[in-house]
Amino acid sequence: MKAIMLALFIFVSNSLINISAQTYLAYNDPSENIRNKAVSEKSLLKNETLEKEYNWEFLSAIPESFDKQLENKASEHDFGKRVACLKILLDKYYVTKEDIVPGDPMMRTIVLKPNIYYSTRKLEKHLKRRVKDKSIKLHDARKEMEHILEVALSVIEEDENSFELLITKNKNNADKLIEIFNQVKLYNIYL
């Protein structure tokens, strides 16, 4: 049986498929295959980055208006009273102080999720600079800052590593950070 199959294979390969060695190598050149594979991988990566969007959805517990006590505590801010109140809440929830040694008056400051906290401060300075340069309107900068602070307050309890990793990766690029914060959709639990 093996002999018959072998004879059939040799007959088929000799009569039906008559390919010379040069033709075979021309169609199956290893360097050409590697080059085509590299080009297709690059195009896949390029298409993947264009199609891939970082979208996150978080629950937000930030009310539409704040109580009088918080508003009295908030000082005037360039972006308005609401941003000032949100900054107070951000400091309240992100920054804690604890004793280094019990009984010692020295305190240690601990910042939860420091990359997000310090990114919000960096973005505030960036938006103030852009308003001063008149490259963005005050109203638009106020809306951007409100959204950034609301996202930061919503993320404090979340274990969303992809969002934090992307913030950490782009911490020196303010425009990219704004873009990342804008890819977050917030669902207010009070509505």
C-alpha positions as CSV (number, residue, x, y, z in Angstrom):
1,M,0.0,0.0,0.0
2,K,2.8,2.4,0.9
3,A,4.5,1.6,-2.4
4,I,1.3,2.4,-4.4
5,M,0.9,5.8,-2.5
6,L,4.6,6.6,-3.1
7,A,4.3,5.8,-6.8
8,L,1.1,7.8,-7.1
9,F,2.7,10.8,-5.4
10,I,5.8,10.7,-7.7
11,F,3.5,10.4,-10.8
12,V,1.4,13.4,-9.7
13,S,4.4,15.5,-8.7
14,N,6.2,14.8,-12.0
15,S,3.3,15.1,-14.5
16,L,0.9,17.6,-13.0
17,I,3.2,19.9,-11.1
18,N,6.2,20.6,-13.2
19,I,8.1,23.3,-11.2
20,S,11.8,23.8,-11.6
21,A,14.0,24.6,-8.6
22,Q,14.5,28.2,-9.7
23,T,10.7,28.8,-9.9
24,Y,10.3,27.1,-6.5
25,L,12.9,29.4,-4.9
26,A,11.5,32.5,-6.6
27,Y,8.0,31.8,-5.1
28,N,9.4,30.8,-1.7
29,D,12.4,33.1,-1.2
30,P,12.9,33.2,2.6
31,S,14.1,36.8,2.7
32,E,11.0,37.9,0.7
33,N,8.7,36.1,3.2
34,I,10.4,37.7,6.2
35,R,10.1,41.2,4.6
36,N,6.4,40.6,3.8
37,K,5.8,39.3,7.3
38,A,7.5,42.4,8.8
39,V,5.4,44.8,6.6
40,S,2.2,43.0,7.5
41,E,3.0,43.1,11.2
42,K,3.7,46.8,11.0
43,S,0.5,47.5,9.2
44,L,-1.4,45.4,11.8
45,L,0.2,47.3,14.7
46,K,-0.6,50.6,13.0
47,N,-4.3,49.6,12.4
48,E,-4.5,48.2,15.9
49,T,-3.4,51.5,17.4
50,L,-5.9,53.4,15.3
51,E,-8.8,51.2,16.2
52,K,-7.9,50.6,19.8
53,E,-9.4,53.3,22.1
54,Y,-9.0,53.4,25.8
55,N,-12.5,53.8,27.2
56,W,-13.3,53.5,30.8
57,E,-16.6,53.9,32.7
58,F,-16.7,54.8,36.3
59,L,-19.4,55.6,38.8
60,S,-19.3,59.2,40.1
61,A,-20.7,60.2,43.5
62,I,-20.1,63.9,43.0
63,P,-23.2,66.0,43.6
64,E,-24.3,68.8,41.3
65,S,-24.0,71.3,44.1
66,F,-22.0,71.3,47.3
67,D,-23.0,72.1,50.8
68,K,-22.4,75.6,52.2
69,Q,-19.6,74.4,54.6
70,L,-17.5,73.1,51.7
71,E,-18.2,76.2,49.6
72,N,-17.1,78.5,52.5
73,K,-13.9,76.5,52.9
74,A,-13.2,76.8,49.2
75,S,-11.3,79.9,48.2
76,E,-11.7,81.6,44.9
77,H,-10.2,79.7,42.0
78,D,-9.3,80.8,38.5
79,F,-11.7,78.2,37.1
80,G,-14.6,78.9,39.5
81,K,-16.1,77.8,42.8
82,R,-17.0,74.3,41.6
83,V,-13.3,73.5,40.7
84,A,-12.2,74.9,44.1
85,C,-14.7,72.6,45.8
86,L,-13.5,69.6,43.8
87,K,-9.9,70.4,44.6
88,I,-10.7,70.4,48.3
89,L,-12.4,67.0,47.9
90,L,-9.4,65.7,46.0
91,D,-7.0,66.7,48.8
92,K,-9.4,65.2,51.4
93,Y,-9.5,61.8,49.7
94,Y,-6.0,61.5,48.2
95,V,-3.8,63.0,50.9
96,T,-3.6,61.5,54.4
97,K,-1.3,62.3,57.3
98,E,-0.2,59.8,59.8
99,D,2.2,59.7,62.8
100,I,5.7,58.6,62.0
101,V,6.1,57.4,65.6
102,P,3.1,57.4,68.0
103,G,3.3,60.4,70.3
104,D,5.8,62.3,68.1
105,P,4.4,65.5,66.6
106,M,6.1,64.8,63.2
107,M,3.6,63.7,60.5
108,R,4.1,61.7,57.3
109,T,2.1,62.7,54.3
110,I,0.8,59.8,52.2
111,V,-0.7,60.4,48.7
112,L,-2.9,57.6,47.5
113,K,-2.5,57.0,43.7
114,P,0.2,59.7,43.4
115,N,0.4,59.5,39.6
116,I,-3.3,60.5,39.2
117,Y,-3.1,63.1,42.0
118,Y,0.0,64.8,40.7
119,S,-1.3,64.6,37.1
120,T,-4.3,66.6,38.1
121,R,-2.1,69.3,39.6
122,K,0.1,69.3,36.5
123,L,-3.0,69.6,34.2
124,E,-4.3,72.5,36.3
125,K,-1.1,74.4,35.7
126,H,-1.1,73.5,32.0
127,L,-4.7,74.7,31.5
128,K,-4.0,78.0,33.4
129,R,-1.0,78.5,31.1
130,R,-3.2,77.9,28.0
131,V,-5.8,80.3,29.2
132,K,-3.2,82.9,29.8
133,D,-1.8,82.3,26.3
134,K,-5.3,82.6,25.0
135,S,-5.0,79.2,23.2
136,I,-8.1,78.0,25.0
137,K,-11.2,79.8,26.4
138,L,-11.7,80.1,30.1
139,H,-15.1,78.3,29.9
140,D,-13.5,75.4,28.0
141,A,-10.6,75.1,30.5
142,R,-13.1,75.2,33.4
143,K,-15.1,72.3,31.8
144,E,-11.8,70.3,31.2
145,M,-10.6,70.8,34.8
146,E,-14.0,69.9,36.2
147,H,-14.0,66.7,34.3
148,I,-10.4,65.8,35.2
149,L,-11.1,66.4,38.9
150,E,-14.4,64.4,38.7
151,V,-12.6,61.5,37.1
152,A,-9.8,61.6,39.7
153,L,-12.3,61.5,42.5
154,S,-14.2,58.6,40.9
155,V,-11.0,56.6,40.4
156,I,-9.9,56.8,44.0
157,E,-11.7,53.6,45.0
158,E,-11.4,51.8,41.6
159,D,-8.7,49.2,40.9
160,E,-8.4,50.2,37.2
161,N,-4.8,49.3,36.4
162,S,-5.0,50.1,32.7
163,F,-6.1,53.7,33.3
164,E,-3.4,54.2,36.0
165,L,-0.7,52.6,33.8
166,L,-1.6,54.9,30.9
167,I,-1.5,57.9,33.1
168,T,1.9,56.9,34.4
169,K,3.2,56.2,30.9
170,N,2.1,59.7,29.7
171,K,2.7,61.7,32.9
172,N,5.1,64.1,31.1
173,N,2.7,64.9,28.2
174,A,-0.1,67.2,29.4
175,D,-2.0,67.1,26.1
176,K,-2.0,63.3,26.1
177,L,-3.1,63.3,29.7
178,I,-6.1,65.5,28.9
179,E,-7.0,63.1,26.0
180,I,-6.8,60.1,28.4
181,F,-9.0,61.8,31.0
182,N,-11.5,62.7,28.2
183,Q,-11.8,59.0,27.3
184,V,-13.5,58.3,30.7
185,K,-17.3,58.3,30.9
186,L,-18.8,59.0,34.3
187,Y,-22.1,57.8,35.5
188,N,-23.5,59.9,38.3
189,I,-25.2,57.8,40.9
190,Y,-27.4,60.7,42.0
191,L,-29.2,61.0,38.6
